[in-house]
């Protein structure tokens, strides 16, 4: 009942009226009691002045207690003696001698005790059951109390008056409550009615009806709330319309796009799939397949914070087609997430790659014969030169010879790559000393490095383990990298060839130089075929753009890794990591 704002406001106002009336009533009753008490003692003090006390002492000296009674009777009206207030004559020990109400049993109060000690007792509090005054009388002047004049009021008049005040307060409280209830109902209705209308409007919006326009009936906070609600309803309608439009666009896109898209929950349940997915995978949405059933060869990524930024791409084969599947975890606002799979048909791309490799192989074979002829004619012309000036003839023939040699290297490199691509490269696997091989390479390259003004440093420990591999091919890789370091390091540079062992039975070969370096944007593409950072300079240096690609293929054939790090203008470091022992099915012809 009291959960509604309307009833809460009524209850608050009623409790406020009750609290105010209770405080006011208590204050009035206490004020009346205090006023009556103060009036009593002011009255007593006005009667029992010094002259009056001297008169009582003289009367007591002449006639004893009867003389005191005469004096008290003379001031009876001033003392307010009536049915509620009485006077008494006590002896010095506080015993009753005479008074206006002889039937009362007196109690020895604090004021009587004070009078027995020779001091007038004129004190009491609102909480005491009575008001009293005790005045000592010394008729001989020897500081011995002979009589005590005692005035006592039983507060009955105050009690009657307080009760009357209480009745008045209660009556006022009843009328105040009735008025408060009526006013609170009116006030609460004024406040809650607009809020109820806004609540109904909010429920209507929650049900999808955004055409809400509540009338603004005031300019206060409630009116401002109503205006804000109307603005919110308009904005929601506009936003939902935009979202619906974007959703329709996405649905159209998913419906007609050639790539497949499928969405799964974290438990692997399929929640969305476009027609392209059905065509590529040969499944239907109605089948209700799970992630594991659709992609049996793939693992569903986790949806934790790290995986949320990770895209996993794998290739699968379905119905003779090669499909690239990219898995991307996603998160929702309610904390539930899942995985989106994007499927792309790369069958044609793979076919084109194969055709390109085959083309390179064919072109290499076709170029081999004319290159041999060019070299033969060049050697003949060099031996029989004479019809043209000797210097010019040698210059031309030298160019022909140089170009033929460069083209021959290209053909050789292309053949090597072709064999590596198709797995036709025969690796003569033996166990050999890596340290000896590196020293031999360094000795062979030392003269070339010195001619270019470089310092070649070799750092190979004697305890470097022997490895299993094709010594000739690994030597080819090291020579290629050292040649690049010599070519692209300015005169006076430093080149370091080093090797060491690393965990998991592997060795690491490092070639460092302080040459020109490579721009950061070019580093990721250095192992691509025919890619050159500076094509003009590479050709001038005799480069074909295939050396690093061949090196990468040879290293990977040995189940190793090759990496390149460079800083432009400061130098380059190439790292080759090889296993010391290949798997048994790769190890052949051990020496």
Rosetta blueprint (number, residue, H / E / L):
1 X L
2 X L
3 X L
4 X L
5 X H
6 X H
7 X H
8 X H
9 X H
10 X H
11 X H
12 X H
13 X H
14 X H
15 X H
16 X H
17 X H
18 X H
19 X H
20 X H
21 X H
22 X H
23 X H
24 X H
25 X H
26 X H
27 X H
28 X H
29 X H
30 X H
31 X H
32 X H
33 X H
34 X H
35 X H
36 X H
37 X H
38 X H
39 X H
40 X H
41 X H
42 X H
43 X H
44 X H
45 X H
46 X H
47 X H
48 X L
49 X L
50 X H
51 X H
52 X H
53 X H
54 X H
55 X H
56 X H
57 X H
58 X H
59 X H
60 X H
61 X H
62 X H
63 X H
64 X L
65 X H
66 X H
67 X H
68 X H
69 X H
70 X H
71 X H
72 X H
73 X H
74 X H
75 X L
76 X H
77 X H
78 X H
79 X H
80 X L
81 X L
82 X L
83 X L
84 X L
85 X E
86 X E
87 X E
88 X E
89 X E
90 X E
91 X E
92 X L
93 X L
94 X L
95 X L
96 X E
97 X E
98 X E
99 X E
100 X L
101 X L
102 X L
103 X L
104 X L
105 X L
106 X L
107 X L
108 X L
109 X L
110 X H
111 X H
112 X H
113 X H
114 X H
115 X H
116 X H
117 X L
118 X L
119 X L
120 X L
121 X E
122 X L
123 X L
124 X L
125 X L
126 X L
127 X L
128 X L
129 X L
130 X L
131 X E
132 X E
133 X E
134 X E
135 X E
136 X E
137 X E
138 X L
139 X L
140 X L
141 X L
142 X L
143 X L
144 X L
145 X L
146 X L
147 X E
148 X E
149 X E
150 X E
151 X E
152 X E
153 X E
154 X L
155 X L
156 X H
157 X H
158 X H
159 X H
160 X H
161 X H
162 X H
163 X H
164 X H
165 X H
166 X H
167 X H
168 X H
169 X H
170 X H
171 X H
172 X H
173 X H
174 X H
175 X H
176 X H
177 X H
178 X H
179 X H
180 X H
181 X H
182 X H
183 X H
184 X H
185 X H
186 X H
187 X H
188 X H
189 X H
190 X H
191 X H
192 X H
193 X H
194 X H
195 X H
196 X H
197 X H
198 X H
199 X H
200 X H
201 X H
202 X H
203 X H
204 X H
205 X H
206 X H
207 X L
208 X L
209 X L
210 X L
211 X L
212 X L
213 X L
214 X L
215 X L
216 X L
217 X L
218 X L
219 X L
220 X L
221 X H
222 X H
223 X H
224 X H
225 X H
226 X H
227 X H
228 X H
229 X H
230 X H
231 X H
232 X H
233 X H
234 X H
235 X H
236 X H
237 X H
238 X H
239 X H
240 X H
241 X H
242 X H
243 X H
244 X H
245 X H
246 X H
247 X H
248 X H
249 X H
250 X H
251 X H
252 X H
253 X H
254 X H
255 X H
256 X H
257 X L
258 X L
259 X L
260 X E
261 X E
262 X E
263 X E
264 X E
265 X E
266 X L
267 X L
268 X L
269 X E
270 X E
271 X E
272 X E
273 X E
274 X L
275 X H
276 X H
277 X H
278 X H
279 X H
280 X H
281 X H
282 X L
283 X L
284 X L
285 X H
286 X H
287 X H
288 X L
289 X L
290 X E
291 X H
292 X H
293 X H
294 X H
295 X L
296 X L
297 X L
298 X L
299 X L
300 X L
301 X L
302 X L
303 X L
304 X L
305 X L
306 X L
307 X H
308 X H
309 X H
310 X L
311 X E
312 X E
313 X E
314 X E
315 X E
316 X E
317 X E
318 X E
319 X L
320 X L
321 X E
322 X E
323 X E
324 X E
325 X E
326 X E
327 X E
328 X E
329 X E
330 X E
331 X E
332 X L
333 X L
334 X L
335 X L
336 X L
337 X E
338 X E
339 X E
340 X E
341 X E
342 X E
343 X E
344 X E
345 X E
346 X L
347 X H
348 X H
349 X H
350 X H
351 X H
352 X H
353 X H
354 X H
355 X H
356 X H
357 X H
358 X H
359 X H
360 X H
361 X H
362 X H
363 X H
364 X H
365 X H
366 X H
367 X H
368 X H
369 X H
370 X H
371 X H
372 X H
373 X H
374 X H
375 X H
376 X H
377 X H
378 X H
379 X H
380 X H
381 X H
382 X H
383 X H
384 X L
385 X L
386 X L
387 X L
388 X L
389 X L
390 X H
391 X H
392 X H
393 X H
394 X H
395 X H
396 X H
397 X H
398 X H
399 X H
400 X H
401 X H
402 X H
403 X H
404 X H
405 X H
406 X H
407 X H
408 X H
409 X H
410 X H
411 X H
412 X H
413 X H
414 X H
415 X H
416 X H
417 X H
418 X H
419 X H
420 X H
421 X H
422 X L
423 X L
424 X L
425 X L
426 X L
427 X L
428 X L
429 X L
430 X E
431 X E
432 X E
433 X L
434 X H
435 X H
436 X H
437 X H
438 X H
439 X H
440 X H
441 X H
442 X H
443 X H
444 X H
445 X H
446 X H
447 X H
448 X H
449 X H
450 X H
451 X H
452 X L
453 X L
454 X L
455 X E
456 X E
457 X E
458 X E
459 X E
460 X E
461 X L
462 X L
463 X L
464 X L
465 X L
466 X L
467 X E
468 X E
469 X E
470 X L
471 X H
472 X H
473 X H
474 X H
475 X H
476 X H
477 X H
478 X H
479 X H
480 X H
481 X H
482 X H
483 X H
484 X H
485 X H
486 X H
487 X H
488 X L
489 X L
490 X L
491 X L
492 X L
493 X L
494 X E
495 X E
496 X E
497 X E
498 X E
499 X E
500 X E
501 X E
502 X E
503 X L
504 X L
505 X L
506 X E
507 X E
508 X E
509 X E
510 X E
511 X E
512 X E
513 X E
514 X L
515 X L
516 X L
517 X L
518 X L
519 X L
520 X H
521 X H
522 X H
523 X H
524 X L
525 X L
526 X L
527 X L
528 X L
529 X L
530 X L
531 X L
532 X L
533 X L
534 X L
535 X H
536 X H
537 X H
538 X H
539 X H
540 X H
541 X L
542 X L
543 X L
544 X L
545 X L
546 X L
547 X H
548 X H
549 X H
550 X H
551 X H
552 X H
553 X H
554 X H
555 X H
556 X H
557 X H
558 X L
559 X L
560 X L
561 X E
562 X E
563 X E
564 X E
565 X E
566 X E
567 X E
568 X L
569 X L
570 X L
571 X E
572 X E
573 X E
574 X E
575 X E
576 X E
577 X E
578 X E
579 X E
580 X L
581 X L
582 X L
583 X L
584 X H
585 X H
586 X H
587 X L
588 X L
589 X L
590 X L
591 X L
